[in-house]
Amino acid sequence: MAVAEELHFRRAADRLGVAQPALSRAIQHLEQELQVRLFDRSNRAVRLTEAGAAFLRGSHGIMNVVDRAVEETRQVDRGQIGSLRIGYTDMAIGGVLPSLLKTFQARHRGIVLHPHHDVTSTQLHKLDQGELDIGCVTGPISRAGYDQVPIQSERLVCVVYENHPLARRGSIRLNELAQEDFIHGPTRDWEHFFSYLFPLCRRAGFVPHIVQEAYNSAGILGLVACGMGVTVLTESVRNILIRDLVILDLEDVTERLQTVALWKTESLSGSKSLFIDALRERSPDMDLP
């Protein structure tokens, strides 16, 4: 490209910072490899052949692609472009996570977000397998090779159907649910949530009698609305509450359920680092808005 643009070997060599004989040999080797003559040379001038002009046009195209690749690589490293696979639980998506994602996307439009709904145990497996970049899970989580930041802290509430005897109350004590039928998620999938709930119930003198199961909060609320039982969830359920349901505060429960963002510390890309920084900015104010 330098020789074709200068049409002068010495000037081209100076421009490239190489010796003129070495540049002449490089052009000769290139012509031999292509099996075409790129330049007409004489004692007085150097001119491009038609084949040389075609090769110059192609070379410009190649260099443009290389320049774009270099710039894109630098932008990815700086976190200006890229993608993030983010897992979330019902509690996370019902609470502050939508606001966090919206704010981050507005600041970093070059980063594409791919949210995935999964329970905590499934997210942990996907993080281990490299199928998620960041998980928003019920925590805290003690896991070697991982770091986390709390993004949300919630109170527990009871949800009953509107004709339930307790529905006219604004609040209850947890032990008043001892004889109630419960609707909840499967034990295997909701183990991290149950690690909060069950000790509280045992302290109140009972173990929840679960009569129906649903995979997610929407399904649980639907079964409660059918009058099949009651449930205890986090206060973010107010954001997805359906008709015919009533939320009761739990007077004697002060413990809060925490949602944390979790990630592998060994693989911090530019886009992941930017997202983690955004989470840490939000962390001091973790309660629901």
N, C-alpha and C positions, 0 to 999 in steps of 0.2 A: 504493500500500500504506500509506503514512504517513497519508494523509487517511482511508482506510477504517478504519484501526486507531484513530486519534484521534477521528474524526467531528467534527473541529473544524479549520477551515482555519488559524487563527492558530497553534494548537499544532503542527499538522503542519509549517507553514512554519518555526517555530522549531526543530523537531526536524531539519529538513533543512538549515537555515541558508540559506534563500532568502526573498525577499520574498513576502508573502501575495498581492499582485496577480498576480505571475508564476506562483505555484502555481495560482491560480484559472484563469488562462488555459491553463495546461498541462492541467488537468482538462477544460476545455471543448474543447480541441483533441483530447484523447483520446476524448471522447464523440463528437465529430464524425467522427473516423476510424473508430471502432467502429460508429457509427450506432445507439447505444443510450444510454439515460440510466443512469449509474452511481450517481448520488446524487439523493435528494429533498432539496431545500434549502428552508428557510424562514428567517424572521428569528430563530426561536428554536432551530432544530436542523438538523443534517445527518444523514440516514439513508441507509444502503445500499439500493439497489433489489435485487430478486432477481438481475438481470443483474450488478449490481455485486458481489454476494456470490459469484457464480460466477466472475467475473473475478479477485476477490481470491484464491480458492482456487487458480486456475490460476497466478496471480502467485507465490504461495508456492512452488508446484512448480517454476516457472522459476528462482526464486532459489536453491532447494535444489540444482538442477542446476548453476547457475553457481558456487555455493560449493564443490561437490564438484570441479568442473573446476579452480577456482583452487587448491584444496588439492592435487589430484593433480599439477598443473603444478609447484607448489613442491616436492612430494616427488620428482618426476622430476629437477628441477634439483639437489636435494640428494643424489640418488642413492639415495633410500630405496625407490623403485620403478622399474621399467624392465626391459629385457632386453638380453642380450649374446650376439652370435653369435661363437663361439670356435672357431677351427680347430685341429686337432691332427694330428701325425704318429703313426706307430706307436711311435716312441721316446718321444714325450711321454706318450701314453696308457698305455704300459707302465711309465712311471717315476713321477714325482712329481705329474703333473697330476691324477689322480683325487683325491689327498689335498688338493691346492690347491682344486679345485672344491668338494669336500665341505665343507671348512672355510669357504670363502667363502659357500656357500649357507646354512650354519647361522647365519652372522652377518647375512646380508642376505636374509631370506626373501622380501622384496618384489621382488627382482630375479630374473627368469627366465633361466636359462642355456640356450643352444642350441648344443651342441657339434656340430662337423662334422668328419668325417675326410677329410683330403686330404693329398697329398704337398706338399712345400715349394713347388715351382713353381706349383702350382694355388692354394695359399693366397696367394701373392704376387699373382697375377692377381686373385683375389677381393678382396683388400685394396685394390688399385688401383681396382677397380670399385665399391667401397663395399658389397660383398656380405658382408664379414666385418668385425667390430669389432676383433678381436685374433687374430693367428695365432701358433701355437706351432710353430716351424719349426726346421730345422737351420740353425745360424748359426755365427758372427755374420753379419749382413746389413748391407751398406753401401748405403743407399738414401736419397736426398734426400727430405725431408719426413716421415721416419719416425723413431721412437725405439724402443728395445728394452731389455729387461732379461733377463739370463741366469737360467734357472730350473733348469737341470740340466746336469751335466757327467759324462760316462760314459767308461769304458774300452771298448775293442773286445775282443771274444771270438770264438773260432772255435766253430762248431757242427758236429758230425759225427754220423752215424748210429751206433748202438751197436755194430755189428760192424766198424766201420772200423778199420784197423790202428792209428790214432792214439788210439782211444777209451779205451785203458787208461792213457793219459798224463794227468797233471793239468794240464800246460801244454806248449806247444810254442813254437818260434821261427817267425816269420812265413814265412821262406824255406822251411820244410818243407812249405808248401802250394803250392810252385811248380808241381808236376806234377799237382795236383788239379783236377778239374772243379768249377766253382763254380755255385751257384744264387743268383740275385739278382734285383733288380727291373729293369724296363726303364731303359735309360740316360737317356732323356728325362725320366722321372719321378723317378729317383733321382740326378740329376746332383749335387745338393748333398751327398748322402752319399758319392758316388763321389769328390767333390773332396777328401774326407778319405782314403778308402781307397786309391785308385789311386796317389797319391804315395808312400804307405807301402810298397805292393807293389813299385813301381819301385825304391825305395831298397833293398828286399830282393832285387832282381835279377830280378823277373818281372812280368808283367801277368796278372791273373786271366783264366782261360779259362772264360768263362760259357757253359754249355751249355743251361741252362733258365732261364726267367724267370717270376716271379710278381709280382702287383701289390703285395702287402703282406707283412708279416713272417709272418703265419699261413700264407700260401700257400708262402712260401719254406721255412719249417720243415717243412711237409707234404711237399714234394718232397725235402728232405734226408732225412726219415724213410723215404722210399721207396728210399733208397740211390742216388739219382741224382747226388749230389755233396755238397760241403760249402759252408758259407757263413761270412762274417764279418759280425757285427752288433754292436750295443751290448749292454752287460751287462743292460739292462732286459729283454732277451729271457728272462731267468730267470723273470720273472713270468708268461710265457705259454708256457713250455716244454712240449712234448707228450712223450708216452712215446716210448721208443726213440731218444732223442737225448741227446748228451753235450756239455757245454760245456767248452772248453779255454781257459785263460788264454793270452794272447800275451806271452811273457817279454820280448821286445825292443821292445814297443810301449808307449811312455809317453804318447803323445799321447791327448787325450781329445776326444770329440765333444760339442759344446755344443748344447743346445736353448735357444732364446731366445723370449720373447714379444715380438711386434712389432706396432706400431700406428701409424696416421697421427697426427701431432701436431696437425693442424689441426682435428680433430673430437673433442674430449674432452668427453663427456657426464659427468653426475654419476656414473652407474653405472660407466662405463669408468674414471673416475678412482679410484673406490673399489677396483676390481679391480686396477688398476696398483699402487696403494698396497699391496695385499695381496701382490702378486708381489714388490715391492721389500722387504717384510718378510722374505720367504722367501729372497731372492737371496743373502745372505751364506753360506747353508748350502746349496749347490747340489747336492752329491753325492747319489746315490741313498740312500734310507733303508735 
